[in-house]
C-alpha cells in the first residue's frame, strides 16, 4: 500500500491542517469553524481519499470568492421532535452543517435510541466516511446520505441527471476494526476523475463516457460526458434514493438542480440525511461488539478466490492507509502544491510545509 513514486512530496497531517486552517481563516472563516473543516478534509487525505481532501480548497475558495458559498455562515439547528432535527446550512460549508447535524443525531440517539437529522441549503461535505467516523467515535451506528450535482444518467437515459452521491454507514466493533462503508453509486467517484486530470493521468475506460457517448480514458473528456453507474440499474436506483432522502425530504435542490462544486456561478443547495443509532438497543453493548468482531473475522477469514492475497472488511483499507500516512505523510504532486500555495499567497497565509 505504500506510495513510492518519486514524483510525490509529503506533508504531515498536522502541517496540512495548519495550512488549510490558515487559508480558511484568510478567507473569512471563523477559527473554530476552520478547525472543523480542516480536520474533515485532512481525515480524507489520511485515509487515502485524496479526491476529497485538501486539494478541494482551491475550488471551495473559488466559490467563496464568487459569493456563492458563505465563508462566514454558521449552520442553524432546529429540534422538531425528541428524535428529529433539521439543520439549515445557510449556504455555508457542508462540513459544518454535517458535523453539527451528526452531533445532534448522536445526542438524540444516546437518549432515545435513534436520532435523525435532515440538512438543507448546504454544500459539498467531502468524504462521507468522516461523518460515519464521528458517530463511531461516540460509540454509535450511523447512516449518512447526501445528494450532489448531475453526473450520472438514469438507467436508459443519456444525459446527466443524478449525482454520484455516496451512500455511507458504519458500526463500532470491539477488538476488531469498525465497519465503515462509503461508496458512490457510480463505477468510480467523480473526484477520482478530477484527481486524474489534476495529475495528468489517464482513467480506466469503464469509468465514464465522453460527450459523444464513447468510452474514454481522458479525464477532461470524461468530465464533458457522463459517469457510468455501477451495476447498471442498481447504481441508478441508489443515486435516485440519495436524491429522495437528501434533496426531496430536506427541501434542498434535487432532480438535477444541485450545482457542481467546481461551478462558481450559483449556490449548490445540497441536502444531507443523517441517522445515529444506539447499538445496544436489542442486546448488551458487549454482545453487540462481540458479534461485530465475529462478523469481521468471518469476512476477512473466508476462503480467498484465485489470485487474492487478502480479504478486507469495508473501510479497512482506508484505516490501514491512515496508519501508513501517520508515518509517511500525505503525498502531493508539484501541481497540487503550486495550486494550494497560490491560495495561501492570495490571502497572506503561510505556504504548505513539506517533510
Buried (B, 14 or more C-beta within 10 A) or exposed (E): EEBEEEEBBBBBBEBBBBBBBBBBBBBEBBEEBBBBBBBBBBBBBBBBBBBBBBBBBBBBBBBBEEEBBBBEBBBBBEEEEEBBBBBBBBBBBBBBBBBBBBBBBBBBBBEEBBBBBBBBBBBBBBBBBBBBBBBBEBBBBBBBBBBBBBBBBBBEEEEBBBBBBBBBBBBBBBEBBBBBBBBBBBBBBBBBBBBBBBBEEEBEEEBBBBEEEEBBBBBEBBBEBBBBBBEEEEBBBBBBBBBEBBBBBBBBBBEBBBBBBBBBEEBBBBBBBBBBBBBEEEEEEEEBBBBBBEBBEEBBEEEEEEEEEEEEBBBBBBBBBBEBBEEBBBBBBEEBBEBBBEBBEBBEBBBBEEE
